[in-house]
Amino acid sequence: MEKVEMEAFAVIGREGSTLDGSGFVQRLWQEADAHFGEISELAARNEDGTLKGMWGAMSDLSRCFKPWEDNFSKGLYLAGVECPISAEAPTGWTKWIVPAYECLVVECVNGDTFSETIKYMRENGYELGGAANDFTCPSTKKNYIYFPIKRL
């Protein structure tokens, strides 16, 4: 677990909601991956040309970037790629600007990473200050969850 400060950043991707039913996150990623060529030129890149990151950005249903509601069972998800804040989403795509946060970052090592981290946070005086966000590092293929603890 690492504590980091994240500047605001943009994600362009396919948006869905828990109201879309079981498996909606996987469907969003399939759709985003199948049509990635439509946004690849907009993607933020590292100096070596590799993608900065793939994000499963999350928000409450009000789009205020609060944690998912009803014990983390209701919310919005945006499956996409990090882009410059100035990038414009093409037709059929959605752009979110994720606010700046101080976050706890945890590598996903099993299916319980989210619940185990929430338990750790409660036991150690941390409060979830926003919706958690999934991150995949394109160069290492490792998955992480960013848990906001303070909006900056």
Backbone as a ProteinNet text record, in pm:
[ID]
protein_1_A
[PRIMARY]
MEKVEMEAFAVIGREGSTLDGSGFVQRLWQEADAHFGEISELAARNEDGTLKGMWGAMSDLSRCFKPWEDNFSKGLYLAGVECPISAEAPTGWTKWIVPAYECLVVECVNGDTFSETIKYMRENGYELGGAANDFTCPSTKKNYIYFPIKRL
[TERTIARY]
84.8	0	89.3	50.1	127.7	31.3	71.9	-8	49.6	-36.5	7.5	-90.1	-39.9	-125.4	-144.8	-270.1	-306.1	-362.1	-304.7	-363.1	-489.4	-577.5	-695.9	-649.8	-725.9	-692	-820.2	-809.1	-925.1	-918.9	-1036.6	-1052.4	-1159.4	-1129.9	-1229.8	-1256.3	-1383.5	-1417.4	-1564.2	-1605.8	-1745.3	-1803.5	-1916.1	-1978.6	-2096.7	-2108.7	-2222.8	-2253.9	-2356.6	-2405.3	-2440.2	-2436.6	-2480.9	-2625.8	-2700.8	-2839.4	-2846.4	-2732.1	-2726.4	-2721.7	-2712.3	-2717.5	-2581.7	-2586.8	-2467.1	-2375.8	-2245.8	-2147.8	-2129.5	-2189.2	-2180.3	-2037.2	-1953.6	-1815.3	-1740.2	-1754	-1686.9	-1736.1	-1865.7	-1919.9	-1862.4	-1846.8	-1788.5	-1645.5	-1566.7	-1428.2	-1422.2	-1508.9	-1511.4	-1542	-1638.6	-1676.6	-1562.4	-1501	-1390.4	-1271.8	-1238.7	-1125.9	-1152.6	-1274.9	-1309.7	-1301.5	-1321.6	-1323.6	-1212.2	-1107.2	-999.8	-936.1	-932.5	-874.4	-938.4	-1063.3	-1135	-1081	-1012.6	-962.8	-812.7	-747.4	-605	-518.6	-552.3	-473.6	-491.5	-597.9	-624.4	-555.1	-508.5	-452.9	-327.7	-319.4	-198.4	-88.6	32.1	143	262.9	341.8	468.8	571.1	687.4	792.5	834.2	826.1	866.3	753.4	639.7	529.2	426.3	451.4	354.7	238.1	124.9	7.4	34	-18.7	-3.8	-86.1	-206.6	-286.5	-427.1	-479.9	-618.3	-691	-805.3	-877.9	-1018.4	-1059.1	-1198.5	-1238.7	-1272.3	-1307.7	-1449.2	-1469.6	-1600.2	-1653.8	-1785.4	-1854.7	-1987.5	-2039.9	-2176.2	-2270.9	-2397.9	-2493.8	-2514.5	-2478.1	-2494.2	-2378.1	-2278.9	-2158.8	-2074.6	-2077.5	-1998.4	-1870.4	-1841.8	-1721.7	-1719.5	-1837.9	-1849.3	-1845	-1821.6	-1820.7	-1954.4	-1948	-2070.7	-2162	-2290.6	-2391.1	-2434.1	-2517.1	-2574.7	-2470	-2374.3	-2267.1	-2188.9	-2157	-2076.4	-2144.5	-2277.4	-2349.3	-2415.1	-2416.1	-2479.8	-2386.5	-2359	-2274.1	-2249.3	-2163.3	-2124.3	-1981.4	-1951.2	-1817.9	-1783.9	-1662.4	-1613.5	-1488.6	-1500.4	-1388.4	-1316.7	-1192.8	-1126	-979	-928.6	-786.5	-765.7	-654.4	-618.7	-586.5	-639.4	-620.2	-586.3	-530.3	-511.4	-647.6	-651.2	-777.3	-840.1	-758.6	-810.7	-871.2	-853.8	-904.8	-1057.1	-1110.5	-1256	-1297.7	-1400.3	-1449	-1524.8	-1491.3	-1566.9	-1710.1	-1793.7	-1931.5	-1931.5	-2015.8	-2026.6	-1935.3	-1850.2	-1757	-1790.6	-1746.4	-1772.6	-1639.1	-1631.7	-1511.5	-1548.1	-1468.1	-1478.3	-1347.1	-1356.3	-1236.7	-1242.4	-1154.1	-1148.7	-1076.7	-1136.8	-1074.7	-942.6	-867.1	-740.7	-769.4	-695.4	-713.2	-578.8	-577.2	-474.2	-534.7	-458.7	-512.1	-421.2	-482.4	-409.6	-416.6	-302.3	-295.5	-258.4	-338.7	-319.2	-318.4	-217.2	-214.1	-320.8	-391.8	-493.7	-424.1	-431.6	-367.6	-469.4	-593.8	-700.5	-834.4	-942.1	-1075.2	-1124.1	-1048.6	-1088.6	-1013.7	-934.4	-852.1	-936	-1049.8	-1133.4	-1184	-1249.1	-1308.3	-1201.4	-1087.1	-979.6	-923.1	-912.9	-860.1	-959.9	-1088	-1190.2	-1184.1	-1169.5	-1158.8	-1034.3	-919.9	-795.9	-814.9	-879.8	-901.2	-982.5	-1091	-1176	-1098.4	-1018	-941.4	-827.7	-786.8	-671.6	-706.8	-834.1	-875.8	-882.3	-881.2	-895.9	-1042.7	-1085.2	-1221.4	-1216.4	-1302.6	-1307.4	-1363.1	-1281.1	-1318.1	-1369.8	-1390.3	-1439.8	-1449.9	-1499.3	-1512.7	-1375.2	-1358.8	-1234.2	-1223.7	-1101.8	-1078.9	-983.2	-1019	-932.2	-830.2	-708	-601.1	-523.7	-498.8	-411.7	-293	-173.1	-50.5	-24	-28.9	-10.2	125.9	230.7	362.6	384.4	327.1	346.6	226	110.6	-17.2	-67.3	-8.6	-55	-177.2	-267.2	-389.4	-381.5	-434.3	-432.7	-569.9	-598.7	-715.4	-666.5	-715.9	-685.9	-803.5	-778.1	-880.1	-861.6	-944.6	-930.5	-956.6	-867.6	-887.4	-904.4	-868	-885.5	-886.6	-990.1	-996.6	-901.7	-821.7	-723.5	-776.9
-116.7	0	122.9	219.2	341.8	459.4	569.7	691.4	785.2	834.9	923.1	1039.2	1148.4	1259.5	1251.9	1251.2	1242.6	1376.1	1430.5	1549.7	1507.5	1603.2	1573.9	1519.9	1427	1370	1333.1	1315.8	1282.5	1137.3	1077.9	944.2	953.1	898.1	884.6	736.5	700.2	558.7	534.5	413.5	371	370.8	439.8	455.3	361.4	307.9	226.1	240.2	169	179.5	42.2	31.6	-92.1	-122.3	-21.1	-41	-118.1	-133	-208.1	-358.1	-400.9	-543.4	-607.9	-732.1	-811	-817.4	-806.6	-816.7	-690.2	-578.2	-456.9	-405.5	-422.7	-374.3	-449.4	-580.2	-660.4	-620.6	-593.4	-551	-416.1	-324.9	-193.8	-208.7	-292.7	-313	-379.1	-473.9	-537.4	-434.6	-348.2	-243.5	-143.4	-99.8	-4	-64.6	-188.7	-254.7	-273.8	-312.2	-338.8	-213.2	-96.7	28.6	124.4	70.6	154.9	242.5	194.3	272.2	409.1	422.5	549.6	656.3	614	711	700.3	607.1	583.2	708.2	791.9	913.7	1016.1	1001.8	1094	1052.8	930.5	874.6	948.8	969.7	1027	921.3	965.3	871.4	915.5	815.2	839.9	886.4	929.8	977.4	872.7	744.2	637.6	596.7	668	641.1	541.8	477.7	383.3	457.9	391.9	451.3	478.2	590.6	620.7	525.4	496.4	405.2	384.4	269.8	233.6	243.1	309.4	335.2	280.4	223.6	194.8	299.8	419	529.4	507	547.4	524.8	652.4	656.1	767.5	717.8	793.7	767.6	805.4	774.1	799	947	1036.2	1180.1	1241.2	1160.3	1205.4	1304.6	1290.3	1377.6	1309.5	1191.8	1114.9	1073.5	1061.8	1006.8	854.5	785.2	638.6	583.2	464.2	396.4	385.1	390.1	390.2	248.7	240.9	114.4	4.3	30.9	-65	-101.2	2.1	-10.8	-97	-90.7	-172.9	-91.9	42.7	126.7	240.6	249.7	357.8	352	442.5	452.9	405	356.2	305.3	352.7	401.1	444.6	364.2	277	192.1	263.7	310	385.6	410.1	507.4	539.3	681.7	700.5	834.4	921.2	1043.5	1138.9	1275.5	1364	1500.5	1562.1	1648.3	1711	1787.5	1837.7	1914.4	1827.4	1696.7	1607.5	1610.9	1599.7	1596.5	1453.9	1406.9	1270.7	1266.5	1170.4	1155.7	1107.8	1117.1	1069.3	923.8	893.2	757.2	727.5	821.8	806.1	909.3	884.2	974.8	1015.6	1141.9	1193.3	1236.1	1190.9	1237	1304.1	1405.6	1462	1421.1	1330.5	1279	1382.9	1423.3	1527.2	1482.3	1580.8	1553.3	1498.2	1395.8	1330.9	1289.3	1275.5	1196.5	1057.4	955.7	819.2	717.3	609.8	488.5	401.9	353.5	270.8	129	34.2	-105.1	-190.7	-276.7	-370.2	-477.4	-510	-615.4	-750.4	-822.8	-954.1	-1066.4	-1031.5	-1131.2	-1059	-1134.4	-1076.3	-1004.6	-1013	-949	-819	-771.6	-652.6	-534	-511.8	-396.9	-408.1	-518.1	-532.7	-535.7	-598.2	-601.6	-462	-381.6	-246	-157.6	-170.4	-93.6	-128.6	-255.8	-298.6	-236.2	-242.2	-183	-33.2	34.4	178.3	209.1	135.8	158.2	133.5	29	-6.4	91	167.3	256.3	404.4	437.2	576.8	647.9	574.4	636.2	633.9	740.2	746.9	755.8	683.3	688.2	823.4	904.6	1040.9	1057.4	948.4	952.2	811	799.6	666.9	609.2	481.7	412.4	402.4	392.3	381.1	266.6	186.2	77.3	132.7	85.7	129.2	7.4	2	-100.6	-31.1	-70.6	-17.2	-92.4	-23.9	-93	-161.9	-106.7	-167.1	-291.3	-294.3	-410.3	-504.5	-454.1	-528.4	-553.3	-485.2	-500	-411.5	-458.8	-386.7	-330.8	-210.7	-141.5	-79.7	-51.9	27	150.7	266	393.6	428.1	437.7	467.6	612.4	706.4	845.9	860.4	932.2	957.7	1107	1191.5	1336.3	1402.8	1485.5	1560.8	1680	1701.9	1811.4	1932.7
0	0	0	-82.5	-95.5	-92	-30.4	-29.1	-134.7	-225.4	-333.3	-349.2	-407.5	-446.5	-596.1	-636.8	-778.6	-824.5	-931.3	-992.1	-1065.9	-1092.9	-1173.7	-1309	-1363.2	-1493.1	-1566.2	-1697.8	-1779.9	-1824.5	-1836.7	-1892.2	-1999.9	-2115.6	-2221.2	-2237.8	-2231	-2239	-2259.9	-2227.2	-2236.7	-2095.7	-2081.2	-1950.6	-1934.1	-1813.4	-1778.7	-1631.4	-1589.8	-1453.4	-1398.7	-1268.1	-1203.1	-1240.6	-1280.9	-1324.3	-1456	-1525.7	-1652.1	-1630.2	-1504.8	-1473.2	-1455.3	-1416.2	-1388.4	-1510.3	-1486.4	-1594.4	-1675.8	-1631.5	-1712.3	-1726.6	-1624.3	-1632.2	-1741.7	-1745.5	-1848.5	-1988.1	-2001.8	-2131.5	-2173.1	-2077.4	-2109.4	-2159.4	-2090.9	-2133.5	-2271	-2298.1	-2430.4	-2538.6	-2511.5	-2606.7	-2625.6	-2514.7	-2523.6	-2599	-2567.9	-2635.4	-2784.5	-2818.2	-2958.4	-3044.6	-2983.5	-3059.3	-3017	-2955.1	-2903.3	-3011.8	-3134.8	-3244.4	-3261	-3218.2	-3230.9	-3134.9	-3028.1	-2928.6	-2904.6	-2972.6	-2943.3	-2962.3	-3058.1	-3080.5	-2968.3	-2889.7	-2779.5	-2650.1	-2643.9	-2520.2	-2474.2	-2343.4	-2283.5	-2287	-2316.2	-2331.9	-2249.8	-2211.2	-2144	-2247.1	-2200.4	-2291.2	-2392.3	-2355.9	-2448.4	-2544.4	-2537.9	-2629.3	-2578.7	-2464.3	-2410.1	-2344.9	-2338.8	-2276.2	-2128.2	-2077.2	-1934.2	-1849.7	-1893.8	-1813.2	-1863.3	-1826.3	-1852.5	-1718.3	-1719.4	-1595.2	-1599.5	-1489.9	-1461.8	-1359.8	-1411.2	-1322.2	-1268.6	-1144.3	-1082	-1020.2	-1008.8	-945.5	-890.9	-796.6	-752.9	-867.8	-855.2	-962.5	-991.6	-898.5	-920.5	-998.5	-1031.8	-1105.2	-1024.1	-891.1	-803.5	-754.9	-806.5	-771	-624.5	-565.8	-431.6	-442.7	-330.5	-335.6	-384.4	-443.9	-483.1	-362	-387.1	-281.5	-243	-138.7	-91.3	-77	13	40.5	-86.9	-164.7	-287.3	-393.7	-400.5	-498.7	-610	-599.8	-701.5	-739.8	-870.5	-916.7	-1065.6	-1110.3	-1250.9	-1268.7	-1388.9	-1422.1	-1562.6	-1580.5	-1710.7	-1744.3	-1843.4	-1887.3	-1999.9	-1972.7	-2077	-2052.5	-2125.8	-2126.5	-2074.8	-2003.6	-1957.4	-2077.8	-2076.3	-2186	-2127.8	-2209.5	-2161.7	-2127	-2027.9	-1987.4	-2103.4	-2194.2	-2308.2	-2418.7	-2412.6	-2517.9	-2522.7	-2643.6	-2664.1	-2696.9	-2629.1	-2654	-2786.1	-2872.9	-2998	-2970.2	-3069.3	-3057.8	-3013.3	-2915.5	-2864.9	-2746.8	-2715.1	-2603	-2496.2	-2373.5	-2261.3	-2199.3	-2162.3	-2095.6	-1954.2	-1860.4	-1721.8	-1685	-1602	-1539.7	-1393.2	-1356.4	-1219.4	-1134.1	-1022.1	-938.1	-876.5	-832.1	-763.3	-623.8	-585.4	-455.3	-397.2	-265.7	-199.2	-190.2	-230.7	-240.6	-174.2	-130.1	-96.8	-222.2	-266.2	-386.2	-345.2	-391.9	-353.8	-480.2	-492.1	-604.8	-583.5	-688.6	-681.4	-688.1	-578.9	-573.6	-568.5	-536.9	-536.1	-546.2	-549.1	-561.1	-437.3	-328.4	-203.7	-176.3	-270.9	-247.8	-204	-270.2	-235.1	-91.8	-58.8	75.2	184	157	255.6	280.5	175	191.8	265.2	234.4	307.3	455.5	488.2	628.4	692.6	622.8	672.4	698.6	604	618.6	744.3	763.4	881.3	1010.5	1011.8	1131.8	1160.7	1058.9	1074.1	1059.3	1072.4	1076.5	942.3	833.6	701.6	661.6	595.9	545.4	393.6	326.4	181	139.7	73.4	38.2	-103	-173.2	-310.6	-362.8	-485.1	-545.2	-576.1	-548.9	-583.8	-735.5	-786.2	-930.2	-958.5	-1058.6	-1103.4	-1202.2	-1192.7	-1282.9	-1330.7	-1460.1	-1516.6	-1579.9	-1537.7	-1595	-1725.3	-1839.7	-1967.6	-1982.7	-1921	-1940	-1854.3	-1732.6	-1645	-1643.4	-1691.8	-1689.8	-1548.1	-1448.5	-1310.6	-1288.6	-1202.6	-1169.7	-1027.6	-1012.5	-884.7	-859.4	-733	-697.7	-624.4	-667.3	-603	-512.7	-382.3	-283.1	-238	-282.4	-239.8	-90.4	-23.3	119.9	148.6	51.5	69.8	-65.4	-89.1	-214.1	-203.2	-304.6	-302.9	-379.2
[MASK]
++++++++++++++++++++++++++++++++++++++++++++++++++++++++++++++++++++++++++++++++++++++++++++++++++++++++++++++++++++++++++++++++++++++++++++++++++++++++

